[in-house]
Amino acid sequence: MKVLCTYCSAEKHTVVSNVPAISRYISKRIDWVAKQAAQENRPFFILSGKYGIIPATYPLPYYNHLLTQEEVTAHAQKVAPQVREYGITHITFYTRSLQQDPNVAPYINCITQAAELAKVDLVVKEEAFGD
């Protein structure tokens, strides 16, 4: 299964109960990638710094965690089996550039390592996402 994916966002709706990931995160980037996935008729996944790679419909509680470089290897080892469990064979990962947001480096490193561990194809695409 070929999927489109992006990383989570710091800004979140603070509703305590579980809500779908796509509704939890407040991000023009996530909305943009979701629309792209719909146009391409591809499943849309989000790389959470806490929960790993999850479908956009995955119910999430409120949380606040920024993935750090020190956590990348362990998180990639969590994400790789998730990739296999979901039957993902190809990931197109959308990101802002490191110049726009240096905090994305651990997410890019994590998805790169996870794709290598899971032996799936990965394409990383930088976009501006209209902001």
Secondary structure as UniProt FT lines:
FT   STRAND          2..7
FT   STRAND          19..20
FT   HELIX           21..24
FT   HELIX           28..39
FT   TURN            40..41
FT   STRAND          44..48
FT   TURN            49..51
FT   STRAND          52..55
FT   TURN            56..57
FT   STRAND          59..60
FT   HELIX           69..71
FT   HELIX           72..86
FT   STRAND          90..95
FT   TURN            98..100
FT   HELIX           102..104
FT   HELIX           105..118
FT   STRAND          121..126
FT   TURN            129..130
//
